[in-house]
């Protein structure tokens, strides 16, 4: 962090130089193919074709499949629990759709009731506030009324 004084020359340091040593490539010697005789000599079979030709060759045995390993003994209760879980998952999807349908139906009914209330209220307001003339009743014009000691003199 501090600068070196200018009057001192930097000290010479011993430097070691390392050169990589090449590794010789591995020599790959191909292994000779040694023919192996089968344990028993297979039988030679000859077949006469319908057109008279004769085909000769070794009879091949069909490949035998591996024997099926027996199933490990499983609990019938475990199988029933697994099937019940699958059924429960299927039911959950149906219940989700059912609750969504009920919620939408409730919202529709609420909107229809609100619409009916607005229309009916508007009809009543028109009936009350309309000036359609005489409605057939008694009109009383009070010009001067005198009330003395809780008694009306008209």
C-alpha positions in Angstrom: 0.0 0.0 0.0 2.9 2.3 0.7 5.1 3.2 -2.2 8.7 1.9 -2.0 11.4 4.5 -1.6 13.0 5.5 -4.9 16.6 5.2 -3.7 16.3 1.4 -3.2 16.3 -1.0 -6.2 13.9 -3.8 -6.0 15.4 -7.0 -4.6 16.0 -9.8 -7.1 14.0 -12.8 -6.3 14.8 -16.3 -7.2 12.3 -17.5 -9.8 11.6 -21.2 -10.4 10.3 -22.1 -13.8 8.4 -25.3 -14.2 8.0 -26.9 -17.6 5.3 -29.6 -18.1 6.5 -33.1 -18.7 4.8 -34.7 -21.6 3.1 -38.0 -20.9 3.6 -40.5 -23.6 0.4 -41.8 -25.2 -0.7 -45.2 -24.2 -0.1 -47.8 -26.8 -3.2 -49.7 -27.7 -2.6 -53.2 -28.8 -5.6 -54.8 -30.4 -6.4 -58.1 -28.8 -6.6 -60.9 -31.3 -9.9 -62.5 -31.8 -9.9 -66.1 -30.7 -12.7 -68.2 -32.1 -14.4 -70.1 -29.4 -16.1 -73.4 -30.2 -19.5 -74.0 -28.7 -19.7 -76.7 -26.0 -21.7 -79.0 -28.2 -21.9 -79.1 -31.9 -25.4 -78.1 -33.1 -27.2 -80.5 -35.3 -27.3 -79.7 -39.0 -30.8 -79.6 -40.5 -31.9 -79.9 -44.1 -35.2 -78.8 -45.5 -36.6 -79.6 -48.9 -38.6 -76.8 -50.3 -41.8 -77.4 -52.4 -39.9 -76.4 -55.6 -37.2 -79.1 -55.0 -34.4 -76.9 -53.5 -32.7 -78.1 -50.4 -31.8 -75.6 -47.7 -29.2 -76.8 -45.1 -28.4 -75.0 -41.9 -28.2 -75.1 -38.2 -31.4 -75.4 -36.2 -31.8 -72.5 -34.0 -33.6 -72.8 -30.7 -36.1 -70.1 -30.0 -35.1 -67.6 -27.4 -36.5 -68.3 -24.1 -37.9 -65.3 -22.3 -36.8 -64.6 -18.8 -39.1 -66.2 -16.2 -41.5 -63.7 -14.7 -40.6 -62.9 -11.2 -43.4 -63.5 -8.7 -45.2 -60.4 -7.5 -44.3 -59.5 -4.0 -47.1 -60.2 -1.6 -49.0 -56.9 -1.3 -51.7 -56.0 1.1 -55.2 -55.9 -0.3 -55.9 -53.0 2.1 -53.0 -51.0 0.6 -54.5 -51.5 -2.9 -57.9 -50.3 -1.7 -56.3 -47.3 0.0 -54.5 -46.4 -3.3 -57.7 -46.8 -5.3 -59.6 -44.7 -2.7 -57.1 -41.9 -3.1 -57.6 -41.9 -6.9 -61.3 -41.8 -6.4 -61.0 -39.0 -3.9 -58.9 -36.9 -6.3 -61.5 -37.5 -9.0 -64.3 -36.4 -6.6 -62.4 -33.3 -5.6 -62.5 -32.0 -9.2 -66.2 -32.7 -9.4 -66.8 -30.9 -6.1 -64.8 -27.9 -7.3 -66.9 -27.7 -10.4 -70.1 -28.1 -8.3 -69.2 -25.3 -5.9 -68.3 -23.0 -8.9 -71.7 -23.7 -10.5 -73.5 -23.0 -7.2 -71.6 -19.7 -6.8 -72.4 -18.6 -10.3 -76.1 -19.6 -9.9 -76.3 -17.6 -6.6 -74.8 -14.5 -8.3 -77.3 -14.8 -11.2 -80.3 -15.1 -8.8 -79.0 -12.1 -6.8 -78.7 -10.0 -10.0 -82.2 -11.0 -11.1 -83.7 -10.0 -7.8 -81.9 -6.7 -7.9 -83.1 -6.0 -11.4 -86.7 -6.9 -10.4 -86.5 -4.5 -7.4 -85.1 -1.7 -9.6 -87.9 -2.2 -12.3 -90.7 -2.5 -9.7 -89.4 0.5 -7.7 -89.2 2.6 -10.9 -92.8 1.6 -11.8 -94.0 2.7 -8.3 -92.1 5.9 -8.6 -93.7 6.7 -11.9 -97.2 6.0 -10.5 -96.6 8.2 -7.5 -95.0 11.2 -9.2 -96.9 11.3 -12.4 -99.3 14.2 -12.9 -102.1 12.5 -14.7 -104.9 14.7 -13.5 -107.8 14.1 -11.1 -107.5 10.8 -9.4 -111.0 10.9 -7.9 -111.0 12.0 -4.4 -112.1 14.8 -2.1 -110.2 18.0 -2.3 -110.3 20.2 0.8 -109.1 23.8 0.7 -108.3 25.1 4.1 -108.1 28.9 4.0 -108.0 29.9 7.6 -107.9 27.6 10.6 -108.0 28.6 14.2 -106.8 26.3 16.9 -107.7 27.4 20.5 -107.0 25.2 23.5 -106.4 22.1 21.4 -109.7 22.6 19.5 -109.9 23.1 15.8 -112.3 25.8 14.5 -112.4 25.7 10.7 
